[in-house]
Structures are given as structure tokens and as C-alpha cells.
Amino acid sequence: MAFKVLKPGVLSLLQDLGRYGYHAVGLSNGGPMDEYAFRLANRLLDNNPNAPQVEITYGLLVLQATADTTIALCGADLGAKLNDKPLLVWQTYAIQAGDRLSFHQPQHGLRAYLAVKGGFQCEAALSSVSTVMREHVGGLTGKGDKLQKGDLLAFEPYSEPYQNRVPRHAIPDYSQTNIPMIMGYQHEHFSCVEKAHFLSSNYQVSQSFDRMGYRLEGRSIAYSGDGIISEGIAYGSIQIPKDGQPIVLLKDRQTIGGYPKMGCVTTWGGSLLSQKMAGDSVHFEAIPVEEEEKESLLFEARLNSIS
């Protein structure tokens, strides 16, 4: 039993929470760009937190169900419809065999997450189904392929009544332009003036953005050091290359790099950024580690409040 892919859309990828323990051989984590939306979708269905979902970037995906199930939609509003009925995000819907589920173009945000009761069934590649196209790993084929017309997204049928939704207070505000970040140890090699410019400037998302990272355009930031030796790259690293235009490295980032880094966006900051499109404006907000820990605990509490 499955969803049959009638139209694959712009970029539709199977993702779980990511592939860990393989940086030594050059493999990135992968996983959902908007981890918060992903986790909320699985929680709505009382799924395992790591249950695979489809990450839908931009839209234009069309699926047809071959069996009954229940789905959850979270993340961006991509104009989803069940047959001809418009659907809201952040809640569950009953699906019957023969139903057609379609996604159109972004109304608000960029990436939506489609979860199914019990999770989509797919054989793991190196302990994860997460699709990393650049590394040719994960997904339905295990080779990093995005969804194609005719693919079958298998699931266990489910026909019991099941309704759930994310409480209003727990729904993210994707219009937020402040991106929380934590300053890194290399920020000491940027002058006080350059750090002030960085934290007081607005940046626009450039045309060059993908799952690997977001290139930003705005005030150029100068680095006063002599350069650094290549080192491991953490999720959310904000690199400052020679042209001074920040690059935020995300889920499909390379594992090592040698550009100086101002710091890292938080998990919540990365989720917010992943919902931005070219031309959208962002502003970095430095927060202490303690505040990030508090925000993480608050999210876990909100997640656990969904019954």
C-alpha cells in the first residue's frame, strides 16, 4: 500500500532525522531542513520521532493513495489540496484509497513536510533513509535520488478515525526575520566594528541557496586574521569567505572547511532560514547558549503537550 507519485514536483525528498557517525568518511548528516516542522508532523501522528517523511520544496507534487491512511502536514503552506478541497497545515487528515493529494506553489514558507501514520517504509542506507543528492545516498533507491514519477511511497494502511492539530501557540511564525545564532570562538578574530556591522545589518537570501547552505547578500564583513586550517563544520556554521558575504551551512553541508566563522545559527534559526526564499530578508541575533537551551526545552514541552 502506498502513495503513487503522479508528479514529483520541484524537489521532493525522503528524510528522517539524519545520518550520523559518517563525517569521518565525508558524509554529511542530511535530514529535514526544518527540523521543528518535521518533528511536529510525526508527533501529530504519534509516530516514532525518526519516522521517514517527504520534504516538499516549493511544491508541484501530486500523489495518489492506494490505501486508507492518515497524514499530517506541517511547515510551509504550499497550497495543498485533497482532491479539490484546500488543506490547512499543522494538522492531520484522513486519506482514502483513490484520493489525490496535490501541492501547488508557496503561499507562505518554502518547505512542507508530509508524514503518514507509521511513517513511510524505505530501506535505510548507512543507518538512515535521508536523501543527500550530492553524496548519492539515501531515498527510495538508496542512491540519493529525488522522487520520480511512478515511485511508490509505501506505508501500512490505517483506517481508524484520528484527528489532531498543533496548538496555535506552538505554530512557528515563518515571517520572523530575526535568525538566532550563537557566537563562535573565531568571532574574536573579527574586529568589534565588523561584528557590530554583522549584527546590525539586514541580509537578503541570494539566488544561490540549497540544502547545503544559504548564501546571503548585504554588507561585506572583513576578517582580520590570517586564515584558518580546515576543520570540521558544525550545523548552522556562518562562514565569512573572502568576499565578506555570509554563508550559512545547513543539513547537506560539507564536513570540513577553512573559512573563518562568526558563529552558528541555532536549530530554530536554521529551521526559520530554511523557509526563506531568494530575496527574503534576514537579520542575525546573537543569543547566549543558556537562552538556546531554554528555547530547546520550551520546544520539547510544546511537542509533548500534543496528545
C-alpha positions, -999 to +999 in steps of 0.1 A: +000+000+000+014+033-010+012+068-024+019+067-061+039+097-074+019+112-103+040+144-105+073+146-085+073+184-080+104+206-080+123+188-052+106+161-031+129+141-009+125+113+017+140+124+050+144+111+085+162+129+113+196+123+096+226+101+091+251+103+120+286+089+126+299+092+090+317+125+090+350+107+091+343+093+056+330+127+043+292+121+046+270+149+059+240+143+082+212+152+058+178+152+074+149+178+074+158+214+067+130+225+091+136+200+119+108+217+140+081+211+114+093+176+108+092+167+145+058+183+149+044+163+120+055+130+135+042+140+169+007+147+155+005+111+143+022+096+174+049+083+151+084+074+161+103+107+161+126+094+133+098+081+111+105+090+074+086+118+058+086+136+025+102+170+024+085+190-003+104+221-015+084+247-035+055+223-043+040+209-075+040+174-061+009+152-069+003+118-051-025+093-053-033+069-024-038+032-030-050+026+006-065+043+035-043+062+060-039+094+080-014+121+071+000+152+088+010+184+070+035+208+087+058+235+076+051+258+046+017+264+031+022+251-004-015+253-014-021+216-006-054+201-017-071+167-010-089+160-043-104+195-048-105+205-011-079+230+002-060+218+032-045+237+061-011+229+075-003+219+111-030+192+113-039+157+103-063+144+076-079+111+068-070+097+034-090+071+015-078+048-013-080+067-046-077+102-031-054+126-048-031+148-027-016+178-046+008+206-036+009+238-056+031+268-051+043+285-019+017+307-001+038+311+030+073+295+035+092+272+012+093+236+026+064+214+037+065+181+054+042+152+046+041+125+073+020+093+072+007+073+101+035+048+110+060+065+087+069+058+050+086+025+045+121+026+029+153+007+034+179+026+052+213+034+036+241+037+062+215+037+091+193+064+076+168+070+047+177+107+045+183+117+009+215+136+002+216+140-036+252+155-037+265+123-020+243+099-039+230+083-007+195+077+008+160+079-006+139+052-022+168+039-043+195+043-016+214+063-042+203+098-033+176+102-060+147+127-055+112+114-060+103+105-096+071+100-115+058+064-108+076+060-075+057+042-047+059+056-012+049+025+009+031+027+042+010+005+064-028+011+058-046+028+087-084+034+087-092+043+124-105+078+130-076+100+140-076+138+143-050+161+157-036+195+152-007+217+165-019+242+192-019+277+179+008+288+204+032+261+190+029+271+154+061+288+141+060+323+127+078+320+094+076+357+087+101+362+115+133+378+101+155+375+132+177+344+130+190+334+164+227+325+165+255+318+190+288+335+185+317+311+179+353+311+192+366+326+159+345+357+163+374+371+183+393+375+150+367+399+137+370+435+149+344+450+172+333+472+143+329+443+119+309+423+144+287+453+150+281+456+113+273+419+110+247+420+139+231+453+128+228+446+091+200+430+071+209+404+046+190+390+016+189+354+006+207+351-028+197+330-057+225+306-046+208+286-018+201+250-014+201+222+012+238+226+016+237+262+026+223+297+022+244+324+005+235+358+017+239+393+002+244+425+021+271+444+039+305+428+034+323+416+066+361+418+068+382+392+086+413+405+103+431+372+109+455+352+087+430+325+077+424+291+095+433+255+090+404+234+076+383+220+104+350+201+109+319+221+101+291+222+126+254+225+116+245+262+112+280+275+108+281+311+095+312+312+072+327+345+061+345+339+028+369+363+011+341+383-005+327+390+030+292+377+022+280+352+048+272+316+040+251+296+065+258+259+062+229+236+068+218+199+066+238+188+035+269+209+043+304+197+036+321+181+066+353+203+066+361+238+056+386+266+060+367+298+060+365+318+093+332+315+111+313+342+130+293+315+149+264+291+143+226+296+139+206+276+164+184+247+153+154+270+155+173+296+135+182+270+108+145+260+106+135+296+101+161+302+075+152+271+056+117+285+049+131+317+033+134+322-005+156+343-027+152+379-019+138+374+016+155+395+043+171+381+075+189+396+105+212+378+128+205+380+166+233+368+189+219+350+220+237+332+249+239+295+250+216+295+280+188+311+260+192+285+233+189+257+259+158+274+273+142+276+238+150+239+232+134+229+264+104+250+256+100+233+222+102+199+238+075+209+263+053+221+234+060+189+215+050+168+245+018+188+250+004+174+218-016+144+227 
